[in-house]
Amino acid sequence: MTKMKLAVIVARFQNSMPTIGHLMLINYCKAKADKVLIVIGQTGTRLTFNNPMSHQIRHEMIYQYFLNNKNIHVNFLPDQK
C-alpha cells in the first residue's frame, strides 16, 4: 500500500506535554503519510482554565518532541467568532 502525501491532525494540545494518545496519533500519521500537518486552534484571548497555554507554547512543545523530523509541520487556525 502506498503512503498518503499528507495527514492532517486537528488538536488542542492543552497539556503540559503531549499525552501518549497524542504521540500515538502523530506516530500513526507519520507511518501512513509522507508529511504530517498539525493544526492547533488559536483563540487570541487571555489564558483561562479551559485554555491554559498559548498557541506559541503548544507549538514549542510539539517542536521539542519532534525536533529532528522535518516532515512534521505545525500551523495555527484562528478562532472564527
C-alpha atoms as an extended CHARMM CRD file, in Angstrom:
* protein
*
        81  EXT
         1         1  MET       CA              0.0000000000        0.0000000000        0.0000000000  PROA      1               0.0000000000
         2         2  THR       CA              1.3840000000        3.4100000000       -0.9150000000  PROA      2               0.0000000000
         3         3  LYS       CA              1.6930000000        6.2240000000        1.5750000000  PROA      3               0.0000000000
         4         4  MET       CA             -0.5700000000        9.2220000000        1.5220000000  PROA      4               0.0000000000
         5         5  LYS       CA              1.1100000000       12.5420000000        0.7640000000  PROA      5               0.0000000000
         6         6  LEU       CA             -0.3150000000       14.3690000000        3.7770000000  PROA      6               0.0000000000
         7         7  ALA       CA             -2.0050000000       13.5150000000        7.0660000000  PROA      7               0.0000000000
         8         8  VAL       CA             -3.7540000000       16.3190000000        8.9680000000  PROA      8               0.0000000000
         9         9  ILE       CA             -4.2960000000       16.3530000000       12.7230000000  PROA      9               0.0000000000
        10        10  VAL       CA             -6.5420000000       18.9710000000       14.3060000000  PROA      10              0.0000000000
        11        11  ALA       CA             -5.9970000000       19.0900000000       18.0680000000  PROA      11              0.0000000000
        12        12  ARG       CA             -5.7800000000       21.4020000000       21.0580000000  PROA      12              0.0000000000
        13        13  PHE       CA             -2.6790000000       20.0420000000       22.8590000000  PROA      13              0.0000000000
        14        14  GLN       CA             -3.6650000000       21.8180000000       26.0920000000  PROA      14              0.0000000000
        15        15  ASN       CA             -1.4460000000       19.6240000000       28.2950000000  PROA      15              0.0000000000
        16        16  SER       CA              1.9640000000       20.4400000000       29.7240000000  PROA      16              0.0000000000
        17        17  MET       CA              3.3610000000       17.7170000000       27.4650000000  PROA      17              0.0000000000
        18        18  PRO       CA              1.9470000000       15.5650000000       24.6670000000  PROA      18              0.0000000000
        19        19  THR       CA             -0.0250000000       12.6230000000       26.0250000000  PROA      19              0.0000000000
        20        20  ILE       CA              0.6060000000        9.0310000000       24.9900000000  PROA      20              0.0000000000
        21        21  GLY       CA             -2.5080000000        9.3530000000       22.8270000000  PROA      21              0.0000000000
        22        22  HSD       CA             -1.1000000000       12.4510000000       21.0810000000  PROA      22              0.0000000000
        23        23  LEU       CA              2.2090000000       10.6910000000       20.4190000000  PROA      23              0.0000000000
        24        24  MET       CA              0.4950000000        7.5300000000       19.1630000000  PROA      24              0.0000000000
        25        25  LEU       CA             -1.6810000000        9.5740000000       16.7870000000  PROA      25              0.0000000000
        26        26  ILE       CA              1.2810000000       11.5380000000       15.4170000000  PROA      26              0.0000000000
        27        27  ASN       CA              3.3970000000        8.4050000000       15.0010000000  PROA      27              0.0000000000
        28        28  TYR       CA              0.4950000000        6.6150000000       13.2670000000  PROA      28              0.0000000000
        29        29  CYS       CA              0.1640000000        9.5180000000       10.8360000000  PROA      29              0.0000000000
        30        30  LYS       CA              3.9380000000        9.5460000000       10.2530000000  PROA      30              0.0000000000
        31        31  ALA       CA              3.7380000000        5.8650000000        9.2810000000  PROA      31              0.0000000000
        32        32  LYS       CA              0.8200000000        6.4290000000        6.8810000000  PROA      32              0.0000000000
        33        33  ALA       CA              1.8480000000        9.6990000000        5.2090000000  PROA      33              0.0000000000
        34        34  ASP       CA              4.9320000000       11.4280000000        3.8560000000  PROA      34              0.0000000000
        35        35  LYS       CA              4.1400000000       14.6390000000        5.7470000000  PROA      35              0.0000000000
        36        36  VAL       CA              2.0720000000       15.4310000000        8.8360000000  PROA      36              0.0000000000
        37        37  LEU       CA              0.3480000000       18.7660000000        9.3810000000  PROA      37              0.0000000000
        38        38  ILE       CA             -0.7540000000       19.5140000000       12.9370000000  PROA      38              0.0000000000
        39        39  VAL       CA             -3.3480000000       22.2690000000       13.1780000000  PROA      39              0.0000000000
        40        40  ILE       CA             -3.6820000000       23.9730000000       16.5610000000  PROA      40              0.0000000000
        41        41  GLY       CA             -6.5620000000       26.2880000000       17.4370000000  PROA      41              0.0000000000
        42        42  GLN       CA             -5.6920000000       29.8540000000       18.3440000000  PROA      42              0.0000000000
        43        43  THR       CA             -8.2480000000       31.8020000000       20.4070000000  PROA      43              0.0000000000
        44        44  GLY       CA             -6.4290000000       35.1200000000       20.7020000000  PROA      44              0.0000000000
        45        45  THR       CA             -7.9460000000       35.6410000000       24.1590000000  PROA      45              0.0000000000
        46        46  ARG       CA             -6.3300000000       35.6660000000       27.5610000000  PROA      46              0.0000000000
        47        47  LEU       CA             -5.3790000000       32.3700000000       29.1580000000  PROA      47              0.0000000000
        48        48  THR       CA             -8.1880000000       30.6490000000       31.0600000000  PROA      48              0.0000000000
        49        49  PHE       CA             -8.8120000000       27.3910000000       32.8790000000  PROA      49              0.0000000000
        50        50  ASN       CA            -10.0560000000       25.8430000000       29.6040000000  PROA      50              0.0000000000
        51        51  ASN       CA             -7.2250000000       27.4080000000       27.5610000000  PROA      51              0.0000000000
        52        52  PRO       CA             -4.2140000000       27.4020000000       29.9240000000  PROA      52              0.0000000000
        53        53  MET       CA             -1.4920000000       27.5280000000       27.2400000000  PROA      53              0.0000000000
        54        54  SER       CA             -0.8730000000       29.9390000000       24.3920000000  PROA      54              0.0000000000
        55        55  HSD       CA             -0.5460000000       28.6250000000       20.8550000000  PROA      55              0.0000000000
        56        56  GLN       CA              3.1640000000       29.5630000000       20.8950000000  PROA      56              0.0000000000
        57        57  ILE       CA              3.8130000000       27.3610000000       23.9430000000  PROA      57              0.0000000000
        58        58  ARG       CA              1.9190000000       24.4420000000       22.3760000000  PROA      58              0.0000000000
        59        59  HSD       CA              3.8780000000       24.8490000000       19.1300000000  PROA      59              0.0000000000
        60        60  GLU       CA              7.1760000000       24.8000000000       21.0440000000  PROA      60              0.0000000000
        61        61  MET       CA              6.0950000000       21.6980000000       22.9710000000  PROA      61              0.0000000000
        62        62  ILE       CA              5.3660000000       19.7650000000       19.7670000000  PROA      62              0.0000000000
        63        63  TYR       CA              8.5360000000       21.0730000000       18.1300000000  PROA      63              0.0000000000
        64        64  GLN       CA             10.6550000000       19.8130000000       21.0680000000  PROA      64              0.0000000000
        65        65  TYR       CA              9.2430000000       16.2860000000       20.7660000000  PROA      65              0.0000000000
        66        66  PHE       CA              9.7640000000       16.0820000000       17.0040000000  PROA      66              0.0000000000
        67        67  LEU       CA             12.8390000000       18.2990000000       16.6750000000  PROA      67              0.0000000000
        68        68  ASN       CA             14.6060000000       16.1580000000       14.0930000000  PROA      68              0.0000000000
        69        69  ASN       CA             11.5900000000       15.3940000000       11.9190000000  PROA      69              0.0000000000
        70        70  LYS       CA             11.3160000000       17.8260000000        9.0250000000  PROA      70              0.0000000000
        71        71  ASN       CA              8.1160000000       16.1350000000        7.7950000000  PROA      71              0.0000000000
        72        72  ILE       CA              6.0080000000       17.3790000000       10.7230000000  PROA      72              0.0000000000
        73        73  HSD       CA              4.6270000000       20.8990000000       10.4200000000  PROA      73              0.0000000000
        74        74  VAL       CA              2.5240000000       22.8990000000       12.8760000000  PROA      74              0.0000000000
        75        75  ASN       CA              0.0800000000       25.6050000000       11.7780000000  PROA      75              0.0000000000
        76        76  PHE       CA             -2.4500000000       27.6730000000       13.6850000000  PROA      76              0.0000000000
        77        77  LEU       CA             -6.1410000000       28.1400000000       12.9930000000  PROA      77              0.0000000000
        78        78  PRO       CA             -7.5570000000       31.3850000000       14.4570000000  PROA      78              0.0000000000
        79        79  ASP       CA            -10.9080000000       31.2170000000       16.1960000000  PROA      79              0.0000000000
        80        80  GLN       CA            -13.7510000000       32.3620000000       13.9380000000  PROA      80              0.0000000000
        81        81  LYS       CA            -16.0680000000       34.2130000000       16.3220000000  PROA      81              0.0000000000
